[in-house]
Amino acid sequence: MTENASNRSKSKLKWFLIGVFLFALIMGPGPGIYLVNGYAAEGGTIFGMPALYFWAVLWFLVEAAVVLTAYCTIWKKDSL
């Protein structure tokens, strides 16, 4: 793979990760709560955890996966 194609690929990945991270950042505490709030208010659980707690943990894991992916692909020492 040429250096230009590699940079183009990293640029696409960078913008994709930014989009996913921002979406997860909004969905975690923001409007995402309204998606599970009725179920949570009734005492609903998902995998044994309260629904709101599960919702927040799910989006945290998405954000952590984005950071880990960026670290392993975009933020490598040799790409600086």
MITORMI-472811 format. One record per residue: residue in one letter; x, y, z of N, C-alpha, C in turn; residue number from 1. Coordinates in pm, 1 decimal. Example, Ala and Ser with C-alpha at 12.3 -4.5 7.8 and 13.67 -1.06 7.14 Angstrom:
[a [1319.0 -569.0 780.0] [1230.0 -450.0 780.0] [1320.0 -330.0 780.0] 1]
[s [1285.0 -225.0 708.0] [1367.0 -106.0 714.0] [1290.0 3.0 787.0] 2]
***
This chain:
[m [84.6 -116.9 0.0] [0.0 0.0 0.0] [89.1 123.2 0.0] 1]
[t [59.3 218.9 -87.4] [141.0 338.9 -93.1] [111.5 427.9 26.6] 2]
[e [203.2 521.1 48.5] [186.8 610.7 163.0] [64.2 699.9 146.8] 3]
[n [36.0 743.7 24.3] [-80.0 829.0 -1.0] [-210.2 753.6 26.6] 4]
[a [-217.6 629.5 -18.0] [-337.6 548.7 6.9] [-352.8 520.1 156.1] 5]
[s [-241.5 499.0 223.9] [-245.6 474.6 368.0] [-296.8 598.3 442.2] 6]
[n [-248.9 715.4 402.2] [-295.3 839.3 466.2] [-442.7 863.9 439.4] 7]
[r [-489.5 831.9 318.0] [-630.0 848.5 283.9] [-716.2 753.3 367.2] 8]
[s [-668.1 631.3 383.4] [-740.1 533.1 463.4] [-747.6 576.1 609.7] 9]
[k [-637.1 628.4 663.1] [-636.7 675.9 801.9] [-727.7 796.6 818.8] 10]
[s [-734.0 880.4 716.5] [-820.6 997.7 723.6] [-967.6 956.1 728.8] 11]
[k [-1006.1 858.4 645.9] [-1144.6 808.8 648.8] [-1176.2 745.3 782.9] 12]
[l [-1082.0 665.8 833.9] [-1102.4 601.7 963.8] [-1113.5 706.0 1073.2] 13]
[k [-1032.2 809.8 1066.0] [-1034.7 916.0 1166.7] [-1172.6 982.0 1171.6] 14]
[w [-1227.3 1017.8 1057.5] [-1358.0 1084.3 1054.9] [-1470.0 989.9 1097.6] 15]
[f [-1458.4 863.0 1062.5] [-1557.3 764.8 1107.0] [-1555.4 752.5 1259.3] 16]
[l [-1435.7 742.2 1317.3] [-1423.5 729.4 1462.9] [-1473.2 854.7 1534.1] 17]
[i [-1445.4 970.6 1476.7] [-1495.2 1095.2 1535.7] [-1647.7 1094.4 1537.7] 18]
[g [-1708.4 1053.4 1426.0] [-1854.5 1048.3 1418.6] [-1915.1 951.3 1518.7] 19]
[v [-1856.2 832.2 1528.6] [-1906.9 732.6 1623.1] [-1891.6 782.3 1766.4] 20]
[f [-1777.2 842.9 1796.7] [-1753.4 891.2 1932.6] [-1852.3 1001.5 1969.2] 21]
[l [-1873.7 1097.0 1878.4] [-1968.2 1204.9 1907.1] [-2110.9 1152.0 1922.4] 22]
[f [-2149.0 1055.5 1838.6] [-2281.0 995.5 1850.1] [-2296.9 927.0 1985.9] 23]
[a [-2195.2 851.5 2027.5] [-2200.3 782.4 2157.0] [-2201.4 882.6 2272.1] 24]
[l [-2129.0 991.7 2255.2] [-2124.5 1094.9 2358.0] [-2262.4 1158.6 2377.9] 25]
[i [-2336.0 1175.6 2268.7] [-2470.4 1233.0 2277.3] [-2570.5 1130.9 2329.2] 26]
[m [-2562.2 1008.1 2281.1] [-2661.1 907.0 2316.6] [-2650.0 858.9 2460.9] 27]
[g [-2531.0 858.0 2517.2] [-2512.6 809.4 2653.5] [-2600.0 881.0 2754.8] 28]
[p [-2572.4 1007.5 2782.3] [-2651.7 1077.3 2883.6] [-2768.1 1158.2 2827.5] 29]
[g [-2766.9 1189.7 2701.4] [-2864.6 1281.2 2644.6] [-2995.3 1216.4 2605.3] 30]
[p [-3030.5 1223.2 2477.3] [-3159.6 1170.6 2433.1] [-3171.3 1019.6 2449.0] 31]
[g [-3059.7 953.0 2464.3] [-3063.2 808.7 2483.6] [-3138.8 768.2 2607.7] 32]
[i [-3136.0 852.4 2709.6] [-3207.3 821.5 2833.4] [-3356.9 811.2 2807.1] 33]
[y [-3407.5 894.1 2717.2] [-3551.0 891.3 2686.6] [-3591.1 762.9 2614.5] 34]
[l [-3496.8 697.1 2548.7] [-3527.4 572.9 2478.9] [-3552.9 458.1 2575.4] 35]
[v [-3490.3 462.2 2692.6] [-3507.3 353.3 2789.0] [-3573.9 399.1 2918.5] 36]
[n [-3608.4 525.7 2928.2] [-3658.4 580.4 3054.3] [-3788.5 516.4 3099.7] 37]
[g [-3885.3 493.0 3010.8] [-4011.1 431.2 3051.6] [-3989.0 291.3 3106.2] 38]
[y [-3907.5 216.3 3038.3] [-3875.2 80.6 3082.5] [-3799.3 85.4 3214.8] 39]
[a [-3708.3 180.5 3227.1] [-3629.5 192.4 3349.5] [-3715.9 237.2 3466.5] 40]
[a [-3811.2 326.3 3439.6] [-3898.3 374.8 3546.9] [-3984.0 262.0 3604.3] 41]
[e [-4012.8 161.6 3522.6] [-4089.7 46.6 3569.5] [-4001.5 -55.2 3640.8] 42]
[g [-3873.5 -24.8 3655.1] [-3782.7 -115.4 3723.6] [-3723.2 -221.4 3632.2] 43]
[g [-3722.8 -194.1 3503.3] [-3671.6 -290.2 3407.4] [-3521.9 -311.5 3418.6] 44]
[t [-3479.6 -431.6 3390.0] [-3337.0 -463.2 3392.4] [-3295.3 -526.1 3259.9] 45]
[i [-3168.7 -510.2 3229.1] [-3108.6 -571.2 3111.2] [-2984.8 -645.7 3159.3] 46]
[f [-2981.4 -775.3 3136.8] [-2872.3 -860.7 3186.2] [-2850.0 -843.5 3336.6] 47]
[g [-2957.6 -822.1 3410.6] [-2949.8 -811.6 3556.2] [-2910.7 -674.2 3607.7] 48]
[m [-2885.6 -578.7 3519.1] [-2850.8 -442.5 3560.9] [-2970.1 -351.1 3535.2] 49]
[p [-2986.2 -246.9 3616.7] [-3090.2 -149.2 3586.4] [-3070.5 -92.6 3445.4] 50]
[a [-3180.3 -68.0 3376.0] [-3173.8 -29.6 3235.2] [-3091.5 96.8 3211.1] 51]
[l [-3107.4 199.1 3294.2] [-3031.9 322.5 3273.4] [-2882.4 300.5 3294.5] 52]
[y [-2847.4 220.0 3391.9] [-2706.8 189.5 3416.5] [-2648.2 112.5 3298.0] 53]
[f [-2722.3 14.2 3249.9] [-2676.9 -63.0 3134.1] [-2657.9 27.6 3013.1] 54]
[w [-2751.7 119.9 2992.1] [-2745.2 212.3 2879.0] [-2617.2 295.7 2885.2] 55]
[a [-2586.0 350.6 3002.0] [-2465.8 432.5 3018.1] [-2339.4 348.8 2998.8] 56]
[v [-2336.4 228.4 3051.6] [-2219.6 140.5 3037.3] [-2199.9 101.1 2891.3] 57]
[l [-2308.6 73.0 2821.9] [-2300.1 36.6 2679.8] [-2232.2 146.9 2598.6] 58]
[w [-2275.6 270.1 2616.5] [-2216.3 379.0 2538.8] [-2074.6 410.7 2585.7] 59]
[f [-2044.6 389.1 2713.0] [-1906.1 403.1 2757.4] [-1816.5 301.6 2686.8] 60]
[l [-1864.0 179.0 2673.0] [-1785.2 76.2 2605.4] [-1763.5 109.9 2457.9] 61]
[v [-1863.5 169.4 2394.6] [-1847.4 213.9 2256.1] [-1738.4 320.6 2248.6] 62]
[e [-1742.4 417.7 2339.6] [-1640.9 523.0 2341.7] [-1501.5 465.9 2368.8] 63]
[a [-1492.5 371.4 2460.5] [-1363.4 308.8 2490.2] [-1311.1 232.3 2369.4] 64]
[a [-1398.8 165.9 2295.4] [-1357.1 93.2 2175.2] [-1306.0 190.0 2068.7] 65]
[v [-1367.9 305.4 2057.6] [-1321.6 406.4 1961.1] [-1181.9 455.3 1998.6] 66]
[v [-1161.9 485.8 2125.4] [-1030.2 533.5 2170.2] [-924.1 425.5 2149.4] 67]
[l [-955.6 301.9 2181.5] [-861.0 192.7 2163.1] [-828.2 171.9 2014.9] 68]
[t [-928.9 179.5 1929.2] [-906.0 166.1 1785.8] [-818.8 279.9 1734.0] 69]
[a [-847.3 402.4 1777.3] [-766.7 516.7 1735.4] [-622.6 501.6 1784.0] 70]
[y [-605.1 454.6 1904.8] [-469.9 435.1 1958.7] [-391.2 332.6 1876.8] 71]
[c [-456.3 224.8 1840.1] [-386.9 116.9 1768.9] [-364.9 146.4 1620.3] 72]
[t [-443.2 237.7 1563.2] [-432.1 261.3 1419.5] [-384.6 401.1 1383.8] 73]
[i [-440.7 502.5 1443.5] [-412.0 640.1 1401.9] [-301.2 704.0 1485.1] 74]
[w [-300.9 678.6 1614.7] [-206.7 746.0 1703.0] [-76.1 671.0 1721.6] 75]
[k [-46.0 576.6 1633.7] [79.2 503.1 1646.9] [196.8 598.4 1632.1] 76]
[k [306.0 566.8 1697.0] [424.9 651.6 1697.9] [478.1 677.7 1558.8] 77]
[d [476.9 575.8 1472.4] [535.0 591.8 1339.3] [447.7 676.6 1246.8] 78]
[s [323.6 707.8 1285.1] [238.1 789.6 1199.2] [250.5 937.9 1229.5] 79]
[l [327.9 973.3 1330.4] [344.8 1115.2 1363.6] [449.0 1174.6 1281.2] 80]
***
